[in-house]
Amino acid sequence: MQQSAESAKQASLRQLRLAPVFAKVCMSRLVVVVWLAGCLLSCLFLASCLPSPSSLLPGIVGPAEEAPAEEAPAEASAESGAEAPAAEASEGPLTLHNTIEPGIEQAALILETHFDAFLQREPLGFDWFLFEHVAIDTLALVHRLDDMRREVDSVAPLKVVQWILPLFLLALLFGLFLVLDRQFGRLSQRWQSRIHFDLSRVLTRLARALVLVAGRCLPAALLIFPSYFPIQALFDRAPWSVLFTEMLWLLLAYRACHGLILVAFSGQLLSIPEVHAQRLERFGVWFARATFGFWLALSTIEAFGYRGDVLAVVLFGFKLVMATAPVYLFVMRRSVLALLPAEDGSPLYLAFRQTIERHYNWFLGITIALLFLNAAGFTHAASFILVRGYTILVLVTVSFAIAQRFRRYLHERAEDDDAALLLESLEQLLLLAGAAILGVVVLRLLAIYDALIAMLKIPFLSVGSVAISLFHLLNVVVIVTAAVIATKVLKAILNTKIFPAFNVDIGVAYAFNTLINYALVVIAFFMSLFALGVHLSAVVVVLASLGVGIGFGLQTLTENLISGFIILFGRSVKKGDFITVNSVYGQVEAVGARSVVVRTPDNYDMLIPSKEIVSGQIINWTYRDSVVRVQVPVGVSYKSNPREVEKVLLATAKLHPKILEEPACEVWLTSFGDSAINFSLLIHFDCRHISERRLRGQLNFLIWDALAAAGIEIPFSQHDLHLKSSELGPEGLMAMSKPQDKPEKKPEDKPEDKPADKHEEKIEESLDAGLLGPQVPAQVVDEAADALGEVGPAALDQPDQR
């Protein structure tokens, strides 16, 4: 308790500190608003003395009845849309001058029709003598009541019953209303707690809100029928009975608005902070009550048939209250801006939100000024800008909120890539369709849609009998965009729903999608031509010219196109296949009309013309089956046991996880080589999971390790070299036999000469001199030295016997 008291005390102190600052800010804004309101009120009654703006600007906003008689055909053309310029163009030669002027006149006529009485001021409906008349009527009413009080003793009992009976019925119906209101309030609270939809929380909140609002509206709605019958029927539509019925209708509207305000700001519909929700709720309830009170007064005056100028005064007072009430919204800036949805990452919505936040005071000031103009009599202009402007603002805000929730709903249900692709396509389709509908609605609300279409239909280019305008180009853009999005959506539905349900092969699915793509492209192409106004005869001429061009200069392109369709429908090569073309191995990524795209293991794409695929030789590793057999050659030494080698190779093949167990691996002894016994290891693998080169590389490592562990030698190539003395040449032999100058040595240090050492020295000297050639390896030189050592020096001195 002490902590709560201390926190409350601190909050009150904080409010006291902030109160002067808050009051200063509010007063600075209120002074400007009050000054503006004072200026408008001072000009309020003076506006009635001013002439009508239509008389000042007859050429712009003149009345419709002043239009000359010769404009009647133009009005007929405006009603018939854009058919008039086309009809006029068909009567004579088509020129830009003949089509621009009628289009501009038609757009001007449409704008004049919509904005003819835009600046006209309606009379207020009362004058200063109203107060004198009201005073006279009030005195007459007082005298009449005084006379009734004096004659109360002489009034007949039946007449007294006629006075009391309506009061009794009204009291009875009022009590019935209280009972029904309590019962329906309990039932609505009980039913709304039971409503729950697993599909969406938003739908659950909306259903509960509707139940609560219906519980508040049903008591008044049930009393409307007895107000017509029997009350109005029994009392012959007496003024009080008609007023009672209108009061019930007003009560129904008030309770509906009041219920929506309570439900919206209680967290059922709008997710905003509680502080802002309470402030907005209080303002909305106050405004609804004020509106209900004024309309009740207007209905009372109208039901009893009182003076029309009094009705106009009450209506004027209601307009003034509506104009001054938004002044309080300057203080509630943060609460009003809290109604805007949170940022959803859209740049367009971010710019929209920042514009509203930056120019909030200007928007509110313009709103108040327009409301005062509405009270001053400029009803058409003020109501047009206010109602349609705020309708557009609400539509844009609600559209962004719905798009944000819809995008979040789709992203939550994207389970895999195919589902994500389908949801993304649906999102693009619905968002573009919603944007187009919103744009048309906004233009309709601004009353410029028809005039804008008339301006867009003005041609800017004329080719023969075809006139091209921005409207035609816009139609082409719409057709192309719709075709692209429809293609994406249709392909996504087929790939995610239909093809998996029927177990359609990937190649067949790709061919079917490609056919659909080309079909929609052709349809969009012809629709675009028709949208531009090109007739079928011109299309035939173009196709004939294209055929001549194909016959002369487009033969290669035509061959590739025809080959592409042969591949696509012949299915010799389809998407997902692994092929080898010109010693390039890869997977087919796409089969187009002109080329085939192959993705290689080195991660680059190779575009192969369709003609080469059809006319050339390729290897399709997955044409019928993806299981492929590969032979891995292995050579071992003659010292090894072939059966042991076979066991080692088979055991090694089982170690690799990509090698299939069925069909079983085999080992063939293929040949007896010069220095090795040659084997072939035959393995089977799925080429969709690993390439042949990669499998060979990994398997060779395993074979090397297994043979080394088993002690089996992998030999290398060996050759025997036989040298003859004649092949060295006479110069070499003479250089080898010529004695060399040696330094003299002491006798005791002179070693015993060895023939082999002397000849080795001669060979080394000849090698240094370049006589044996640089191509003779050192091993050959050593072998030659050993051979010469065995033969002896005498063999070198003997002549060649050949």
RODO-391433 format. One record per residue (C-alpha): x, y, z; residue in one letter. Coordinates in steps of 0.1 Angstrom, whole numbers, plus 5000, padded with zeros to 4 digits. Example, Ala and Ser with C-alpha at 12.3 -4.5 7.8 and 13.67 -1.06 7.14 Angstrom:
// RODO-391433
512349555078a 513749895071s 
//
This chain:
// RODO-391433
500050005000m 502850245009q 504650174976q 501450234956s 500850564975a 504450674968e 504250584931s 500950774928a 502551074946k 505451074922q 503151044892a 501151344905s 504351544910l 505551454875r 502251574861q 502551904880l 506051964866r 504951884830l 501652084833a 503152424826p 505052304796v 502152114783f 499852414788a 502252634770k 502452414740v 498752364738c 498052734742m 500452824714s 498552594690r 495152684704l 495753054699v 496453004662v 493352784658v 491153024678v 492353314657w 491553124625l 488153034638a 487453394648g 488453504613c 486053254597l 483253334621l 483653704613s 483353634576c 480453394582l 477553624579f 479353864555l 479653574530a 475853594523s 476353944509c 478953834484l 477953744448p 478153384438s 481553264425p 479853114394s 478853464383s 482353594387l 483853304367l 481253214341p 483853064318g 485152814344i 482352724368v 479352874352g 475952704357p 474852424334a 471852604320e 474152874305e 475752624282a 475052714245p 472852494225a 475652374202e 477252184231e 474451934231a 476351694208p 479351724231a 477251614261e 476051314241a 479651224233s 480551254270a 477751004279e 478950764252s 482550774265g 485350764240a 483350634211e 482750974196a 486451044186p 486650704171a 483550754151a 484751094138e 488050944129a 486350674109s 484450924088e 487651094074g 491351044072p 492950994106l 495151274117t 496451384151l 494751724148h 491351554142n 491651344174t 493451574199i 490851854199e 487751634205p 489651444233g 490551764251i 486951904247e 485551574260q 487851584291a 486951944297a 483251874295l 483551584319i 485451804344l 482852074340e 480051834347t 481651714379h 482852044392f 480152284378d 478752384412a 481952324431f 482352684445l 478752774448q 477652874482r 474352754496e 472253004516p 472252954554l 468452944555g 467953194583f 468453564591d 468453804620w 464653814623f 464653454633l 465253534670f 462253774670e 460053504655h 461253244680v 460553484709a 456953544696i 456353164693d 457753114728t 455353364743l 452453214724a 453352864737l 453453004773v 450053164769h 448652834755r 450052634784l 448552884807d 445152844790d 445452464792m 446152494830r 443052704835r 440852464814e 442152144830v 439052104851d 436752114821s 438751864800v 436851544791a 438251224807p 438651064773l 440951334762k 442951304794v 443350934786v 444451014751q 447251234767w 448250974793i 448150674770l 451150784748p 453150854779l 452250514793f 453250344761l 456550534760l 457350444796a 456450074789l 458650064758l 461450234777f 461349974805g 461249694779l 464249854763f 466149844796l 465349474801v 466249374766l 469449574768d 470549394800r 469649044786q 471249094752f 474349244769g 474748924790r 474148694760l 476648884738s 479248864764q 478648494768r 478548414731w 481648614721q 483748424747s 482848094729r 483848214694i 487248094682h 488548034648f 491847844644d 492247994609l 493048344620s 493148554652r 491948854633v 488848674622l 488248564658t 488448924670r 486249054642l 483548794649a 483648874687r 483349244680a 480349194657l 478648984684v 479249254710l 477949534687v 474949324677a 474149274714g 473949654718r 471949714687c 469349444690l 467249604718p 466649914697a 466149714665a 463449504682l 461449814692l 461449964658i 458849724644f 456249794672p 456750174667s 455350134632y 452649884642f 450649924663p 451750274676i 451650474643q 448650274631a 446650334663l 447450704666f 447250784629d 450850884625r 450751154651a 453851374653p 454951214686w 454650864671s 456750954640v 459251124663l 459450814685f 460150594654t 462950834643e 464350834678m 464650464677l 466450474644w 468750734658l 469250534689l 470150224668l 472750424649a 474150574681y 474450244699r 476050084668a 478650374666c 479150364704h 479649984703g 482150004675l 484150274693i 484250064726l 485149744708v 487749904685a 489650084713f 489349804739s 491849584719g 489349374699q 490149544666l 492949794670l 496249714687s 497450044701i 498750144735p 496150164763e 496750524770v 496050634735h 493150404732a 491450554763q 491850914750r 490550824716l 487650634731e 486550934752r 486751164723f 484850934700g 482050874726v 481751244732w 481551324695f 478951044690a 476751174718r 476951534705a 475951414670t 473051204684f 471751514704g 471851744674f 470151494651w 467551434678l 466751804679a 466551814641l 464251524640s 462051684666t 461752004648i 461051824615e 458451594630a 456351874645f 456752084614g 458252384631y 459852674612r 462452584586g 464852864596d 465052714632v 465952384616l 468652564596a 469952734628v 470252394646v 472052254616l 474352554615f 475152494652g 475852134646f 478352234618k 480052474641l 480452204668v 481851974642m 484352244631a 485552324666t 485751964679a 488851874659p 490752154677v 491251904706y 493051674682l 496051904682f 496651784718v 496051424708m 498651414681r 500451104694r 497150914700s 495850994665v 499150884649l 499050564669a 496150454647l 498450414617l 499750054613p 503349984623a 506049994597e 505949684574d 509149744555g 507449884525s 509150204512p 505850334499l 504050294532y 507050444550l 506950754529a 503150774534f 503550754572r 506351004573q 504251244553t 501351224577i 503551264607e 505451554593r 502451754581h 499851644608y 499252004620n 498752134585w 496251854576f 494351914608l 494352294602g 493052254567i 490352014580t 489152274605i 489152544579a 487152324555l 484652244583l 484152624589f 483652674551l 481052394552n 479252584580a 479552904559a 477552754531g 480252614508f 478952264513t 479752104480h 483452204480a 484052134517a 482251804518s 483851694485f 487351754498i 486751634534l 484751324527v 486651204497r 490051304511g 489551124544y 487950824526t 491150794505i 493250834536l 491350554554v 491350334523l 495150364519v 495850294555t 493449994557v 494949864524s 498549884538f 497349714570a 495549434551i 498549384528a 500949364558q 498749094575r 498348904543f 502048904536r 502748784571r 500048514568y 501648384536l 505148384550h 504148184580e 502747914558r 505647874535a 506847524544e 509247454515d 510647624484d 507747514462d 505147644486a 507147964491a 507248014453l 503447954451l 502748194480l 505048454465e 503248434432s 499848464448l 501148764469e 502348944438q 499048874420l 496848994448l 498949294457l 499049414421l 495249354417a 494649534450g 496849824439a 495049854406a 491649844423i 492750104449l 494050334422g 490750314402v 488750384434v 490950684443v 490550834409l 486750774410r 486650944444l 488551244430l 486051254401a 488851264376i 488850904363y 486650974332d 488551284323a 491851114327l 490750824305i 489651074279a 493051244280m 494950924278l 492950824247k 494251124228i 496650964203p 500251084200f 501250864171l 499450774139s 500550484117v 498250444088g 494750374102s 496150284137v 496250564163a 498450484193i 497750664226s 498950634262l 495750444270f 496650174244h 500150154259l 498750124294l 496549844282n 499549664267v 501449704300v 498449564319v 498149264296i 501849184297v 501949214335t 498849004339a 500348734316a 503648724335v 501948694369i 499348444356a 502248234342t 504048234375k 500948154395v 499847874371l 503347714370k 503547734408a 500147564413i 501147294388l 504547234404n 503347234440t 499847074438k 499046894405i 502346744394f 503246584428p 499646454431a 499946254399f 503746174402n 504546354369v 508146314358d 510346624361i 510946634324g 507346604314v 506446874340a 509147104326y 507947044290a 504347114300f 505347434319n 507347554289t 504347494266l 502147694289i 504747974290n 504947994252y 501147974248a 500548254272l 503248464255v 501548414221v 498148494236i 499548814253a 501248914221f 498048894200f 496049064228m 498649344229s 498249384191l 494549404194f 494849654223a 496949874201l 494249854174g 496149644149v 493749434127h 494249074119l 495049144083s 498049344093a 499149054115v 498948824085v 501049054065v 503649064092v 503748684095l 504148654057a 507048894058s 508548704087l 508248384066g 510248544038v 512848664063g 513048314078i 513648174043g 516548394036f 518348514067g 516948334097l 517647974088q 519947904117t 517548064142l 514647864127t 516647544128e 517447604165n 513847684173l 512547374155i 515247164172s 514347304205g 510747194201f 511946854190i 514046814221i 511246954243l 508646704231f 510846424219g 512346414255r 515746284243s 517246554266v 515146694294k 515646904324k 517546734352g 519446494328d 523246454331f 524846474296i 528346504281t 528646724250v 532046784233n 533846634264s 531946874287v 529946704314y 527046874333g 523446874343q 520647024321v 519247324338e 516847444311a 515647334277v 514647634257g 513447694222a 516847804210r 519447644233s 519947404261v 521647524293v 524047284310v 525547354344r 528947194347t 530647074380p 532947374377d 529847594383n 529547764350y 526747744325d 527247624290m 524647724264l 524547464236i 522447544205p 519547304201s 520747214166k 523947054179e 521946854204i 519646714177v 522246654150s 525346574171g 526346294193q 525946334231i 526046104261i 522946114282n 523845954315w 520245954327t 518245884295y 516645564308r 518345504341d 520645704363s 522745394374v 526045384354v 528845134353r 532445254354v 535745064349q 538645164371v 542045024358p 544644904383v 548144754376g 550144544402v 553544384402s 554044034389y 555043934424k 551443984436s 548743714439n 545943794415p 543243644437r 544443844466e 544344154445v 540744074435e 539744044472k 541444374481v 539744564452l 536244424460l 536644514497a 537844864487t 534844924465a 532544854495k 534145134515l 532845414492h 529245514502p 528245614466k 529045274451i 525945064448l 525844714462e 523444604434e 524544534408p 527544374425a 531044494418c 533344284397e 537144254391v 538444154357w 542044054349l 542344234315t 545944184304s 549544094313f 551544404306g 555344454302d 555844544338s 552444494355a 549344274357i 546444494346n 543044464364f 539644654359s 537344724388l 533744744376l 531444954399i 527945094396h 526845424410f 523945684406d 525245964384c 522746204399r 524546204432h 528246214422i 530146264389s 532346004373e 535546194377r 535046274413r 534245904420l 537345794402r 539546034422g 538145934456q 538245564447l 541945584436n 542845714470f 541145424486l 542745164463i 546245314469w 545845294507d 544344934505a 547144804482l 549844964504a 548244804535a 548144464519a 551844484508g 550944474471i 553344674449e 552244904421i 555244884396p 556545154374f 557845114339s 561444964335q 563744954304h 567144784296d 569744994276l 572444824255h 575245054243l 577744964214k 581145114209s 580345214173s 577445434185e 579845664204l 581645774172g 585445794164p 585846124181e 584445994214g 586545684213l 589745884206m 588846124234a 588245844257m 591545654247s 593745974247k 595945994278p 595346294300q 598046504317d 598246434353k 600346604380p 603346404391e 603046214423k 605546074446k 606245704442p 605145614476e 601845794470d 601045644436k 598145404439p 597745094418e 595745164386d 592344994382k 590944954347p 587345014357a 588245344374d 590145474344k 587245394320h 584745564343e 586845874343e 586945864305k 583245834303i 582746124327e 585146334307e 583346264275s 580046354292l 581546684303d 582746744267a 579246694254g 580146394232l 577546164246l 574846434244g 572746594271p 569946354264q 571646054280v 570546014316p 573045954345a 571645594350q 572545504314v 576045644319v 576545434350d 575345124333e 577645194303a 580545244327a 579844914344d 579744734310a 582944884299l 584644794331g 583744424326e 584944424290v 588244594297g 590344864280p 591544644252a 588044634237a 588145004230l 591344984210d 590044704187q 588444814155p 584844764146d 584244414133q 581044494115r 
//
